Amino acid sequence: MLGINGPEFILLLIIGVLVIGPSRLPEYTQKLANLVKEVRRMASGAREQIKEEVGIDIDEVDWKKYDPRQYDPRRIIKDALLEDDTKPVSAGAPVAAAAAVDAKPKAPARVIERLAEGEAAPFDSEAT
């Protein structure tokens, strides 16, 4: 409740009683009670108005569906990259297009050059 713990709340109540005074305290507590009742009445009126205009009950809404924390960009990108969305080539497509879709890309062959025994590694004096 607004970052106020128990002892702080009691201290605020005591200060409030001292500032307001015992003669005006019942009047201010009645005003506070009326304010709370009015806020509750407004909240229930808003709920009823939403129900009339939209046609749904707020308690029936699945709020988890609207939670922004479920839309993690990393998960969305990962799902999009892992999604297999290759489309079949139609029968009337050119042969080269069909072969290009069917053929999986081959990784280029890596050439690994090894140094001879005792040969020093190349060194670039201008590189930092």
N, C-alpha and C positions, 0 to 999 in steps of 0.2 A: 504494500500500500504506500506508494510514493516514496519508498526508501526509508520509511519511519518504522523503527522497531518498537517493541513494547514499552521500555522505560522512557524513550523519547516521547511517545504518545501520551503517557501518563503525565510527564512533565508539562507538555503542551496543554493538557486539560487543566492542570493545577494553575498554570499561568493564565489561562482563559477565565477560570473562575475568579481569580484575583483581580483581573482587569475589568471584567464585566460586573462583578460584584454579585452578592447573593440576592439582592433585591430585583435585579433585571435578569437573572439566570433563567427563571421559568419562562419568561417571555421569549428569550433567544432560543431555548430548547424547543418551544412550540413552533417558532419560525423554521428551525432546522427540520423538524418533523414534517411540516407542511411542504418544505422544499423537496424533501426526499419523496413524499407522496406524489408531488407534481411531476418529478422526473420519472417516476415509475409509470404514472398515467400517460405521459408523453411517449415513453418507450413502447408501452403496449398499444397505444394509438398508432404509432409508426408501424409496428408489426402488422396490425390489422389493415392499415392502408396498403402496405406492400402486398399482403395476401389478396386484397380486393383487386388491385391494379394488375398484378403479375399473375395471380391465380395459383401461386405455389405457397406452401408453408415453409417458413425459414428452417424449421426443424427437419424437414425432409430433404434439404439441399445437401448434396455430397460436397462438403467444403474441401476434402482432400484433393478433389479434381482441380480446384482452383489454387492450390498451394504452389507458389512460385519456386519453392525449394526443389520440387520434383523436376524442374526443367534445368538440369545440369548440362551446360554446353559440352563438357567432355563426353558425357554419356551419349548425347545426341549425335555428336560427330563420330564416335566409335560405332554406334549402331548404323549410321549411314555408310561408313566405310566397310563394315562387315556384311552389309546387305548384298545379296546376290541378285542383281537385277539385270542379268543378261537376257536380252530378248531374242527369240528365235528368228532366223532370217527367213523371209518368205520364199516361196518356191520360184518366183519370177525374178529374184535378185541375181545380179551378175555372179559368176562363179568366183571371181576374185574376192568379192565382198563376203560370200559364204565361207571361203577358205580363211579369210582374215578373222572372222568371228570364231570359227572352229579352232584355228591354230592358237595355241597359247604362246605368249611371247617368251622367247628364250633369253636367258641371261647371257650377256656377252662373256666369253671365256676370259678369265683373268690370267695374265701372264705374270708370274712371280720370278723375278731375277734374283739369283743368289750370288753373294760375293764368294770369291775363291778363298780358300784357307789362308789366313794371315793378311788378307787385303783389307785396307782401312776403309771405313765408310766415307762416302762423299761428304764434303763439308763446304758450305757456302759462307764465305766470310762477310758477304753483304746482307745476309739474312739476319734478322734480329729475333 
